[in-house]
């Protein structure tokens, strides 16, 4: 009995040991299973991150080892990283001019450096203005530089349309990039891209053949090009080229001096005194409907346009401007034509109280000739009695000025507002240009902006013409009459250097009477 009881006790002890071991094993198995499952889960998650697959599908787990799917997942992950990196750049701090100061883009600027974007944000949304056709006063004020010194008062406008920053055709001697840089510097409050600037300056013409440059500028330009191309210094040039550059520098000084003198005379005008700046425009071409001849149904007929910009001083110290334009079918741009046009211009009421005239023109042969000088300065038989003249010329090929702006205004008006029926007579053209100037005067609320448009028509020139007897007069840029003598000066406003005095003597020459005439009718048929 004792043995059996011992065996039973041993059996119970053994059973208890087995049951405890089983319990321990059963407790360890879930832990190992959970650890094993977590490892598999992590591996599956890594594969799924690479392949962007879900873990719920058994097929996706098997396809995670496909190299094609791996490549697609890699490309997708790369794109995602790029987007994330690009988004992170936006929150970066941007560097200011100082070495150590940084500020977030979201923070307001507290210093004096205010960008154009900040200004636009403060002023609100800009006003959209279409400047394709109509004249815009604000836009013209911006181009004139009226906001250059007071940029904070510049209007918050956005201009769009086919407008041009330069209204008339001009020859440019610099690259477009240099002009764009200068424009951005002068008008920092006008955001404009380089491509848009090129589109808005189509009137700038490159002098491809270089014939638009004067001889001095062309020669100097060639030397500078050789210096740059061959990487030479000034000392490497020949004595002849060095002398040419010195002469060109003097040439630049001359035309800059004349331009400054014109501006100074305008600003210093007193009562009964005026400046008279005159120039020819490249002829207008009007479409004339003709019968068929030589396979030509339509032929353009030219019209002469001669404009003068007059600034006059008043008793109150004000300066008033007036523009007088002559239209004619006569195509001779000669001294005889100019003198006849002057007689018509000086009948204007605007010049009734003027006594002294500062004449300004370019150095073209139609203005710079002995016949015109004699007609304006002689005291025995003057062309315009009651007016005293000082004749000034700009340097040849450097005579651009306000009359060119007038021609640009006319050309733009004709291009953008041509009547549907066209302009087929001189009278129609005069009325059209007059209407343009009246519209401009109303927009600017300035009656002096209204132009005088006159038509000059005559049959023949005189048989003879008187001219001044003077030698080498073309080297002088200023000529006046003092006590019955002619005073010829090298520069305007300088009488003590290179002045030449000669007697008031004239001679006579024959003139071709019949003018060259356009086929444009004076009035509408």
C-alpha positions, 0 to 999 in steps of 0.5 A: 500500500505504501509503495502504491501510494508512493507511486501515485504521489510520484505520478502526481508530482510528475504530472504536476511537473509536466503540466507546469512545463506545458504551461510554460511552453504554452506561455512562451509560444505566443510570445515567440509567435508574436515576435515572429509575426512582428518581424514578418510584418515589418518586412512586409511593410518595407516591401510595401513602402518600396512597391506602394502595395497593400499588405492585405493581398497575398498576391501583392506580397508575392509580387513585391519581389518582381523587379519591374514592380520594384522599379515602378515603386522606386520611380514613384518614391523618387517623384514623391521625394522631389515634391517634398524637397521642393515644398521644403524650399518654400519655407526656407529663410531667405538671405538679406544683404547683411551677412548674418541677418536672416528673416522668414519670407512670411515676416513683414519687412521692417527696414527701408528695403521695400520690394515692388511686390510689397508695394503692390500688396500694400496698395491692393490689386492693381488697376488694369489699363488697356493702352493699345489704342487710346492715349493714356495720360498716366502711361505717358507720365510714367514714360516721361519720368514724372515719377522717377524722384517720387516713386511712392506716388506712382499709380498702381496700374498694370498696362497691357496691349500693343503699345510701344515704349518708343512711339517713333522709329529710332536707330539704336547704337547699343544692345537691347540688353543694355537698354533693358538694364537701363530701363529697369534701373530708371523705372524700378516700379514697372515690372517687365520681363526682358522678352516683353521689353523687346516686344514693346520696343519694336521701333528701335532699329539696328543699324545693320549697314552702319550707314545711319551712323555719322562718319566719326561715330562709325570710325570710332565704333569700328575701332572699339569693336577691334579692341574688343575682338582682338583684346587690344589696349589703347596703347596697341593702336596706331597713331592714326586710330588714337587720333581718331578716338580723340577726335570722336571724343570731341565730337561727342562733347559737341553734340552733347553741348548742343543738346544741353543748350537747347534745354537750357534755352527752353528753361530760361525763356522770358517774355516775348522770347521763344525757341523754334525747333523744326524738322521734316518727317519721313513722308506719309504714304496715303493709299490712292485707289487708281485704275489698273496700270502695270499690274498695280491696283493700289499705289501709295502716294507720299505727302510732305510733313514739316513740324515745329515745336515752339516753346514761348515764355510769358509775363507770368514766368510760365512756358507754353508749348505749341506744335504747328505742322505743315502738310503739302503735296510738294516733295522738294525738301529744299530751302525754298520750300522751308522759307515758304512754310515759315511764312505760313507758320509765323502767321499763327496767333501763338507767335504774335507777341514773340520778338526773339526766336532761338532757331533749332534744327538738324544739320541737314541741307534743307535747313543748314544752307546760306539761303535760309541764313540770309533770309532770317538774319538780313536787316534790309529785306528780312523774310519775317519782319519784326522777328529777331533770330539766333540760328542754332544747329545740332550736330549732323546725324545727332538731331533727334528731338521733340519733333520726332515725338510729334511724328511718332504721335501721328504715325501711331494715330494713323496705325491704330485709328485709320478710318475704314474708308481710308484717307485719300486727300490732304484735307482728310489727313489734316482733319484726322491729325487735328482730331488726334491732337484735340483728343489728346488735349481733352485727355490731358485737360490742356488746350495747348496740346491741340496742334495747328495743322496747315496745308501748303500749296503753291504752283512754282518757286521763285526764279532766283534766291539770295544767299549769304556770302560766307566761307566754311560756314558749316563748321559753325553751329550758331550764327547771329546778326550783331550790328549789321555783321554776321557772328558765326560761332563754333558752339551755342552760348560760347562767343569767345572761342573760334568766333568769326565775323563777316559782313552782311553780303549776299549773292543771287543764284537761279532756282528751279521753279517747277517743284516735284509734286505728289499725286494726292489730291488736296480735297476729297474727289 
